[in-house]
């Protein structure tokens, strides 16, 4: 019973990220969140593009994290003391949320010029 509760306790956040990422890919959010790339606010095209790019990275990270976590949890359920890895787990999640921001910025700079118009390659 403790093992099942432990899995549920630790997988709710990646599942939430997966749901939000898919939702944002289908209909990009119109409102700005707490972390906004200034370049993404140039116009509607740059905003929607940045939302799609960030959501794609977050979706990929969440799926990889969820699969890896489930494999490790099932494989090492008798060995790992889960409380010791709580800080590491949260740091990995934080990195998965923040790391796509500079990547999104770089992709925006490649795709759009300084005025927010699409570059023709």
Secondary structure, 3 states (H helix, E strand, C coil): CHHHHHHHHHHHHHHHHHHHHHHHHHCCCCCCCCCCCHHHHCCHHHHHHHHHHHHHHHHHHHHHHHHHHHHHHHHCCCCCCHHHHHHHHHHHHHHHHHHHHHHHHHHHHHHECCCCCECCC
